[in-house]
Amino acid sequence: AYMACCGKWICGACLDENTRVIEQTNAKRGADPDRKLPLVEDCCPFCRAPRPEEEELMEQFRKRMKLNDASAFYNMACFHSHGMYGIQRNGRMGVKLYRQAADLGSIDACLTLGEMYGEGNVVGRDETKQRYYLELAAKGGHTAARNSLGALEYANRNRSLAMKHWQIAAAGGDDDSLENLKHMFQVRCLSKDEYAAALRAHQKARDEEKSDQRKRFAAKQRMEDRAAGLNPY
């Protein structure tokens, strides 16, 4: 999650944990008959700014954009592309903002543009631009972009390069890339030792990401998805 108040990012699990701690603290303080301590206001974990209303949030984004904040441009591009926070859906404006975000260094914007040029969504299909933006995102460390590059090479019958992309992405914890390598192993394009190495690298990356907070957040997300009928499992 991007905090527009101070321009910092926080993972969803950490933000959820911050809210959970505030709720627990307020429950304890609210149960105190003497009320010696005030209730804690829901706020940004970094700068402690109060959680803004929609209009104030948009103003925060506009201020960050004036500072050439790539993440602010990226988020605003999402808002225009999907019609969020009272903004009318406008695909072309979204593309313009994604490009500005990419120029400022947003690897998420690069991935989005790469996917758009690959699918011909809003913009015309263009494999050269698709590859250009995916490579920018992959070089910036985006494993999903690296996986997409592998798929692009595979579609172009360059299996060797495709597997190299998937091996790098799998080592970064990308599940889709590991699944692609599994397929390559099953059709005997990847050796047993290479597949085993990919499994170990992927597991190591996943182990480094583990935390109790992320487990709670994942469980909460699964419950919300099931309630919404998005995930029956």
C-alpha positions as CSV (number, residue, x, y, z in Angstrom):
1,A,0.0,0.0,0.0
2,Y,1.2,3.5,-0.9
3,M,0.9,6.2,1.8
4,A,0.3,9.4,-0.1
5,C,0.7,11.5,3.1
6,C,4.5,10.9,3.1
7,G,5.2,9.0,-0.1
8,K,6.2,5.7,1.5
9,W,5.2,2.1,0.7
10,I,4.1,-0.5,3.3
11,C,3.1,-4.1,2.6
12,G,-0.5,-5.0,3.1
13,A,0.3,-7.4,5.9
14,C,2.2,-4.7,7.9
15,L,-0.6,-2.1,7.3
16,D,-3.2,-4.6,8.5
17,E,-1.1,-5.4,11.5
18,N,-0.8,-1.7,12.4
19,T,-4.6,-1.4,12.2
20,R,-5.0,-4.6,14.3
21,V,-2.7,-3.2,17.0
22,I,-4.6,0.1,17.1
23,E,-7.9,-1.7,17.5
24,Q,-6.6,-3.9,20.3
25,T,-5.1,-0.9,22.1
26,N,-8.4,1.0,21.8
27,A,-10.4,-2.0,23.0
28,K,-8.2,-2.1,26.2
29,R,-8.3,1.6,26.8
30,G,-12.0,1.8,26.1
31,A,-12.6,-0.9,28.7
32,D,-10.7,1.0,31.3
33,P,-13.4,2.7,33.5
34,D,-10.9,5.5,34.5
35,R,-10.0,6.1,30.9
36,K,-6.5,7.3,31.9
37,L,-5.2,7.1,28.3
38,P,-6.8,8.5,25.2
39,L,-7.8,6.3,22.2
40,V,-5.3,5.9,19.4
41,E,-6.3,7.5,16.1
42,D,-5.9,5.3,13.0
43,C,-3.0,6.9,11.2
44,C,0.0,6.4,8.9
45,P,2.6,4.1,10.5
46,F,5.4,6.3,9.2
47,C,4.4,10.0,9.6
48,R,1.4,9.4,12.0
49,A,-0.9,11.5,9.8
50,P,-4.6,10.7,10.4
51,R,-6.3,8.5,7.8
52,P,-7.7,10.9,5.2
53,E,-11.1,11.2,3.7
54,E,-11.4,10.6,-0.1
55,E,-11.1,14.3,-1.1
56,E,-8.1,14.9,1.2
57,L,-6.5,11.7,-0.1
58,M,-6.7,12.9,-3.7
59,E,-5.1,16.2,-2.7
60,Q,-2.3,14.3,-1.1
61,F,-1.7,12.4,-4.4
62,R,-1.7,15.7,-6.3
63,K,0.9,17.2,-4.0
64,R,3.1,14.1,-4.4
65,M,2.8,14.3,-8.2
66,K,4.1,17.9,-8.0
67,L,7.2,16.4,-6.4
68,N,7.6,14.0,-9.4
69,D,6.8,11.0,-7.1
70,A,6.6,8.0,-9.5
71,S,4.4,6.0,-7.1
72,A,1.9,8.9,-7.0
73,F,1.7,9.0,-10.8
74,Y,1.3,5.2,-10.9
75,N,-1.5,5.2,-8.4
76,M,-3.3,8.1,-10.1
77,A,-3.0,6.2,-13.4
78,C,-4.7,3.2,-11.7
79,F,-7.5,5.5,-10.5
80,H,-8.1,6.8,-14.0
81,S,-7.9,3.4,-15.7
82,H,-10.3,1.8,-13.3
83,G,-12.5,4.7,-12.3
84,M,-11.8,4.9,-8.6
85,Y,-12.1,7.4,-5.8
86,G,-14.7,9.5,-7.6
87,I,-12.5,9.8,-10.8
88,Q,-14.3,9.0,-14.0
89,R,-12.8,6.1,-15.9
90,N,-10.5,7.3,-18.6
91,G,-8.2,4.7,-20.2
92,R,-6.2,7.2,-22.3
93,M,-5.5,9.4,-19.3
94,G,-4.5,6.3,-17.4
95,V,-1.9,5.4,-20.2
96,K,-0.5,8.9,-20.1
97,L,0.0,8.8,-16.4
98,Y,1.5,5.2,-16.5
99,R,4.0,6.5,-19.1
100,Q,4.9,9.4,-16.8
101,A,5.3,7.1,-13.9
102,A,7.5,4.8,-15.9
103,D,9.7,7.7,-17.0
104,L,10.1,8.5,-13.3
105,G,11.2,5.0,-12.5
106,S,8.0,3.1,-11.4
107,I,8.6,-0.6,-12.3
108,D,4.9,-1.3,-11.6
109,A,4.0,1.2,-14.3
110,C,6.5,-0.5,-16.6
111,L,4.9,-3.9,-16.0
112,T,1.4,-2.5,-16.6
113,L,2.4,-0.8,-19.9
114,G,4.2,-4.0,-21.0
115,E,1.0,-6.0,-20.4
116,M,-1.2,-3.3,-22.1
117,Y,1.0,-3.4,-25.3
118,G,1.0,-7.1,-25.2
119,E,-2.7,-7.4,-25.0
120,G,-3.6,-4.4,-27.1
121,N,-5.6,-3.0,-24.2
122,V,-6.4,0.7,-24.7
123,V,-3.2,1.1,-26.7
124,G,-2.5,-0.8,-30.0
125,R,-0.7,-4.1,-29.7
126,D,3.1,-3.5,-30.1
127,E,5.6,-6.3,-29.2
128,T,8.6,-3.9,-29.4
129,K,7.1,-1.6,-26.7
130,Q,5.8,-4.6,-24.8
131,R,9.4,-6.0,-24.6
132,Y,10.8,-2.6,-23.8
133,Y,8.6,-2.0,-20.8
134,L,8.8,-5.5,-19.5
135,E,12.6,-5.4,-19.6
136,L,12.6,-2.1,-17.7
137,A,10.4,-3.7,-15.0
138,A,12.5,-6.9,-14.9
139,K,15.8,-5.0,-14.6
140,G,14.2,-3.1,-11.7
141,G,13.5,-6.4,-9.9
142,H,9.9,-7.1,-10.8
143,T,9.6,-10.9,-10.9
144,A,6.1,-10.8,-12.6
145,A,7.7,-8.8,-15.5
146,R,10.5,-11.3,-15.7
147,N,7.9,-14.1,-15.9
148,S,6.1,-12.3,-18.7
149,L,9.4,-11.9,-20.5
150,G,9.9,-15.6,-20.3
151,A,6.4,-16.2,-21.7
152,L,7.2,-13.8,-24.6
153,E,10.4,-15.6,-25.4
154,Y,8.6,-19.0,-25.2
155,A,6.0,-17.8,-27.6
156,N,8.8,-16.8,-30.0
157,R,10.2,-20.4,-29.7
158,N,13.3,-19.2,-27.7
159,R,12.9,-21.8,-24.9
160,S,16.5,-21.5,-23.6
161,L,16.1,-17.7,-22.9
162,A,12.5,-18.3,-21.6
163,M,13.8,-20.7,-19.0
164,K,16.6,-18.4,-17.9
165,H,14.0,-15.6,-17.2
166,W,11.8,-18.1,-15.3
167,Q,14.7,-19.4,-13.2
168,I,15.6,-15.8,-12.2
169,A,12.0,-15.0,-11.4
170,A,11.5,-18.2,-9.5
171,A,14.5,-17.5,-7.4
172,G,12.8,-14.2,-6.5
173,G,9.8,-16.1,-5.3
174,D,7.5,-15.9,-8.3
175,D,5.0,-18.8,-8.3
176,D,4.0,-18.6,-11.9
177,S,7.6,-18.9,-13.1
178,L,8.1,-22.0,-10.9
179,E,5.0,-23.5,-12.5
180,N,6.4,-22.8,-15.9
181,L,9.7,-24.5,-15.0
182,K,7.7,-27.5,-13.7
183,H,6.1,-27.8,-17.1
184,M,9.5,-27.5,-18.9
185,F,10.8,-30.3,-16.6
186,Q,7.8,-32.5,-17.4
187,V,8.4,-32.1,-21.2
188,R,12.1,-32.8,-20.6
189,C,13.4,-29.4,-21.6
190,L,14.8,-28.8,-18.1
191,S,17.0,-31.2,-16.3
192,K,16.2,-32.8,-12.9
193,D,19.1,-30.9,-11.3
194,E,18.0,-27.6,-12.8
195,Y,14.4,-28.0,-11.6
196,A,15.6,-29.0,-8.1
197,A,17.8,-25.9,-7.9
198,A,14.8,-23.8,-9.0
199,L,12.7,-25.4,-6.3
200,R,15.3,-24.7,-3.6
201,A,15.8,-21.1,-4.7
202,H,12.1,-20.4,-4.8
203,Q,11.6,-21.9,-1.3
204,K,14.4,-19.9,0.1
205,A,12.9,-16.7,-1.3
206,R,9.5,-17.7,0.2
207,D,11.0,-18.5,3.6
208,E,12.6,-15.1,3.8
209,E,9.2,-13.5,3.3
210,K,7.5,-15.5,6.0
211,S,6.1,-13.7,9.1
212,D,3.2,-14.2,11.5
213,Q,1.7,-10.9,10.3
214,R,1.7,-12.1,6.7
215,K,0.2,-15.4,7.6
216,R,-2.7,-13.6,9.4
217,F,-3.1,-11.2,6.4
218,A,-3.2,-14.1,3.9
219,A,-5.8,-15.9,6.0
220,K,-7.9,-12.8,6.2
221,Q,-7.7,-12.3,2.5
222,R,-8.7,-15.9,1.8
223,M,-11.8,-15.4,4.1
224,E,-12.7,-12.2,2.3
225,D,-12.3,-13.8,-1.1
226,R,-14.5,-16.8,-0.1
227,A,-17.1,-14.4,1.3
228,A,-17.1,-12.5,-2.0
229,G,-17.2,-15.8,-4.0
230,L,-13.8,-15.2,-5.6
231,N,-12.0,-18.2,-4.2
232,P,-13.9,-21.3,-3.2
233,Y,-10.9,-23.1,-1.7
